[in-house]
Structure formats: structure tokens, C-alpha cells
Amino acid sequence: MAVVVREEPPVVVVDGDTTVDWAVKSAPECCLTSEERLTAESSGHWLWGGAFLLADLIDGAVGRTALVRGVPHGEECPTLDSPRTHHSFNTLQELPLDEETGKPTRDAKWRIGSFVGFHPQGNLDRYALPQLSEAEKKRLSVYVINDSALGFGRSSGPWKDTWKDIKGHADGGPWVLVNLRLGRGESKDELWDSICNGVRVSGPSSMSRRLIVVTTVDSLRSAGAEISRGLSWEKSALDVIRELKRNQALGSLRYCPRLIISFGPAGVLLVDKCIDHPNYELLFDTEHTEESWVRDHSAGSMFGYSQALTAAIAKRLIDFAKPPNRAIDTDSLERLHSKLCDGIEYGITCMHKIYDLGFPDPGDAPSVLRFHKDCMEEPKKKETNEPPPAPRIGRSIVRDYDDMSNWSILGEKYSGRDPLRVAKDIARLGPSYLQDVPIGEFQKFLSVDREELEALRAVQNLIAEYFSDRHKKKPRSIGVFGAPGDGKSFAVTEVAKSIEPGKSREALTFNLSQFDSPDDLIGALHQVRDRCLAGEVPLVFWDEFDTSLDLAELGWLRFFLAPMQDGTFQEKQVTHHVGRCIFVFAGGIYSSYESFLRKADDYPNAKVVDFASRLRGYVDVVGANPRPGQIVDLRVQVRRAILLNSFLSRAGIRESKGRKEIDEGVLEAFLKIPRYLNGTRSMEAIVDMSRLRKGSGFGRSALPPEVQLKLHVDASRFLDLAGRFA
């Protein structure tokens, strides 16, 4: 009879800073009187955080495939005066709340309502790790350290003995995975210094090959790195790369052979110096940036994002390292890179689950808080024809050239393909056809153009910050430029709506080309003031603000200086305050901010510079035409394809297996025509003038006659393109 030898599982050791995260369960109603204070039920709960939580999450991820040895915490309620943990204090609420009733909605989850404060222990009396047997030491696969810059790295605890053992291994030693929060320089982190020194002196040996560091972009910012917040994934990634190279405060990270930088649940940047091809790979939520994810998930917050990502990577490391302590050859470096990317994608999914699931109902009695058991569950593999599960995670190599101002993930992903074929597929299938590409969705306005997206998100941040800060009493002024018909007002309106999706915000619009004198402007400002006095924060569009007044070019600008700067306007001898509002100045003549600013020298009396200095932001809306000096390339054709898909959906074009039925030549004409005379408006007009019925296809015979096409395009060229496949 054959004897079955059971293979012993690999061992994972987890150590580091330990915290207890306290959460007081609070009722949605506020206590207004001392009597109500005695009847509003509440209870206290605690989450084992830091290295405790990291060990628990790794244990939940690996199951029986590995043996996890972490700092023990037990089930009993910890004491607030315990010298062995740090303590954070929070409120626990069922969120979101219904705006009308003030009670939790039907889909509410238990999450952290607010952060109250943090109490660090000055001299931490550390927990001792369980002792490993000699057999377990031989199976040690991954050593995970949670270094939150809270004293673990400065203590004289057992980490020093363990560290000696780790760096004493030959090339077959355990992996070292560090979840790192950078300190602010006020105290020395001996552990991190030891790791860095080990990498410097080891060269290509065990330490440099087997070290992986996980940190957060907020940790880099706290250390002094200048990294933009959620304007575009391209800019965020390039900012990180620049700061890692140039910022002395991040000098220790330059020695890391593999560095994983988290943007929270929205994305992660992997820096891998152990492979030959490009070292930077970005994995990201295609529908969100770092900032927009936080804005769209504002119904409370959660702990443990960084620990969940580290746990997911630890699981992939264990899978890669079986059997434990095997040497790393050159061929395996590529496979490891792939495993890390897979682990990061798994980690992003887990971070999303932590927020989406919240905490299980903790009950009314004091008890321990736990994450849902499913939060570290492996993502299910989708069938071929199924849509990708949420979140939709994209991947892109990030190039590191001297001039990356025009680099985009869109261009990176589709550089080797026929741009016209890509655009045709988007027009027929919709923007969801774009795989691994960031899509900026502001309610009904979509964009994939990096430059436009960065400007729109900067404006979105300006408006959101103004809405939330009630201390700001003067109008906030934003400029919007673009060719006539490119949808400037529509773009900014949708951006404003995206900040508070459920809130109705009707814009006030005034066209200055229809005003006869400054008296008309006074009347308009009174309408704005009335809305402000009613408690609104209106969005006010000043269309064609760059039109002339009494034959004076840009003559209206000087009348806006006082309302923009001081928030006041003069009516005879009376000074009125405008109130809290957003001024949006939409140009009708100048297609870009730069072309508008160049007029300062031509019209010195127009106060162009004074006006521009009062703007707090601007955006150049692109539309259906190329920018000046550009050609109809991939970016232009993709923009047109997204617009056309929207217009065809509105027209009710027939679909077959999800593809809109439009003639190949007609589609090519829409995408390749060099210029639309009135931008996006012309493109929409051609669809509108075509002889289309709901449920019909779009053939060449449905196009409007040439005399009508001349209103919007070079008609002969358009028809020539449309007839090429006849």
C-alpha cells in the first residue's frame, strides 16, 4: 500500500506596529437634550488593526494553503491603558442616510462615520511573536512587516533577531514584504534603515531580489512629494516617477528593487527594477481617479486598504515561491512581475469589497469588529462573453521619456493598431469597447482626452471645494474656451452635476451678445443675487463674454472685475453683494485660453490681464475638430466615435448583437472628414437631418442632401468618403 506523504504548508510571519481601532456606534439622530442623551442607544466596538489586521487578512486570503504566524490578539476586549498597542478613536454609523428622513437608506452599510483622534504609545511594550519550530523556519516563505512609523522600527524588540536571521540567508531566503508608512523625519526608523542598508550592500543578491515594499501615495505626499491628486492617471503616475527620481525625501525608496505605490482602491503603480523592459506598470480603475473614487464613495470610510493590498500580494508571493526558499533565476523574474500585477489587481478588488460590504452588523453589545469573510475572496473568472466585473481594472506600461507631456494611456494601448478601425468599433459598440483606458464620465459628458480630462477635473475640484466651504462668500470664476458648437456650457454643467449627482442644480445663463448696455448686466446680477439669497449656490454662465461692447473689443471684461474680485456690483449709489455662486465665462470667439490671453497687447484698455488674474481655473473644451496645428489622428477619431455613438443611440439606430448598424462608408465619413464647420454641433446636426427611423439602420441613402450638408461640412468631400464602399 502506497504511503501518501502530506506536504507541509509554507510559513508566513507577520510582525509590526499594532493598533486597536475603537469605534463607537452612534445613532443617526443627534441628541438635543440631556433627556434624549439618556435614551439614545450606543455601544463600543474594536477592530484589531495594524499588524493584527494584516495577519488576519493574510490568513483569510491563504486559507489552509499556508501557515500564518502573526502577533496574537485573542478575542477579549483590550484595555485603553494597554501599553502594547496604539489606539485610534472613531464613530461607527450605518451609511448613507436618507436626506429627507435622516435615517439609513435600504442599502446602507456599517462604516466609519468620522475619525476622532489617535493616541500613540510613547514606549511600546511589544507583543511577542510565536516561536517557530526548526521545521517551520525551513518552510518560512514570506516575512511581512507592517511598519507604520509608530515605533516598531525604533524599538529594541524581537524584530532585530528576526532581521539578522533573514539577511543571513543565502539566495534562497524568505521574501521580505514591507507595508511601509514613511516617517516625517522626527525620529529614526532603525528597521527601515537596516532594510535599506541591506539592499545597498547586497547588490544583486538575496536582499535586493527578495524585498518588496508597499506604500501609499499619501505617505509620499506627507514626506514632501509633490504629486497631483486625481487629475489623470497619466499625470499621477508621471508625478510619482519624477518625485522618486528627484525628491531627496524619498531617497531611501530609490534602492527598493520592487516598489508598490497605492492610490487607495482606485489604483496602484508598480516599480520593478528587476526586469529589462519598462519598469513602471500602472493598474487602475478605468472609471475613477484617486480623487473621484473618494468623492463617489463618500458614505463613510473604512480601515485596512493598505493591509488588504499587502495581503493579496503576500498570497501571490506564496503561490510563486512554492516550494519555499527556491532560488530566483533570471527566467522567473518575468513570472514574478506577472504574479505581482495579478496580486495588485486582486488587491484592488479586495479594497473595493471592503468598502462595498462595510462591517457586518456589530450588534448592540460591545464586541469585536470584523471585515466580511468575503472581502479577501478570489475574483471569479469571467466567461468569455460576460462583461468585466466591477471594478473594471486597466493596465498600462508607463513610459519614462524626457518629454511625456503628450503621452497618454489611450495612445499607449492602441499605438500598434489602425486608429480608424478602433474608432469604428467604438462608434458601433460604445465607449465600453475601450479596454484598459481611463474614461472620464461626468454625468452625460464623456471624455478620454488626457489634456481635456485634466482641465475638467481641475475645474471639478475647484467647484467641489467651493461647494463644501461655506466660508467662501465671493463668486468663484472659471473660464471655458472652445470653438462655437463644441458644447462648452454642456461640459461644465455636467461636471458641476457630477459633484452632487442627486441634487438638482439649474444653471442661470446670460448671453452678453444680446445685452445692449451695462444696465442689462446689472439686471442679470440681481437675478443671480436673488438665487443666492434663496439659499442656492447657482451656476452662472456668461456666454460670449468675449464679445464687443459699443464697438470696443472685449468691452465687457471691465464690468466683471468688481463682482469677480470683491463679490459686489454697483447700481447708481448702492453697492450690492452678489453672494455665493460659480461664474462660468464661456467664450464665443477664442478657442483657447492662450489665444484669449494673447489679446492683452492688442487691446490694452480691455483689462484682459486683470480679468484673467481673477479666474481660478479654465478649461479648453476640445469638441469634434482637431486642435489648431493638429491632424485627424487617433485622439480625434476616438472623440468623434464617442460623440457619434451617443447621437446614434439618441436616434434609435438598429443594433445587431450590440453593434449599431451604420454603413461603413457613412461611418468613415463622420470619422475622417477634416473639419466640422460648427464643431460638435455640426456632427449632431448631420445625424439629426438624416432620414432615420427608430429601429432602422443608417445607410448612405439616409444622409441629408448635399445642399444641407454644406451648412456643416465640406459636402463633396463628405459624400466622397461615404461612397467609397458603395
Buried (B, 14 or more C-beta within 10 A) or exposed (E): EEEEEEEEBBBBBBBBBBBBBBBBBBBBEEBEEEEEEEEEEEBBBBBBBBBBBBBBBBBBBBEEEBBBBBBEBEEEEBEEEEEBBBBBBBBBBBBBBEEEEEEBBEEBBBBBBEEEEEEBBEEBEBBEBEEBEEEBEEBBBBBBBBBBBBBBBBBEBBBEEBBEBBBEBEBBBBBBBBBBBBBEEEEEBBBBEBBBBBBEEBEEBBBBBBBBBBBBBBBBBBBBBEBBBBBBBBBBBBBBBBBBEEBEBBEBBBBBBBBBBBBBBBBBBBBBEBBEEEBBBBBBBBBBBBBBBBBEBEBBBBBBBBBBBBBBBBBBBBBBBEEBBEEBEEEBBBEBBEBBBBBBBBBBBBBBBBBBBBBEEBEEEEBBBBBBEEBBBEBEEEEEEEEEEEBBBBBBBBBBEEEBEEBBBBBBBBEEEEBBEBBBBBBBBBBBBBEBBBBBBBBEBBBBBBBBBBBBBBBBBBBBEBBEEEEBEBBBBBBBBBBBBBBBBBBBBBBBBBBEEEEEBEBBBBBBEEBEEBEEBBEBBEEBBEBBEEEBBBBBBBBBBBBBBEEEBBBBBBBBBBBBBEBEBBEEEEEBBBBBBBBBBBBBBBBBBEBBBEBBEEBEEBBBEBBBEBBBBBBBBBBBBBBEEEEBEBBBBBBBBBBBBBBBEEBEBBBEEEBBBBBEBBBBBBBBBEBBBBBBBBBBBBBEBBEBEEEBBBBBEBBBEEEBBBBBBBBEBBBEBBBEEE
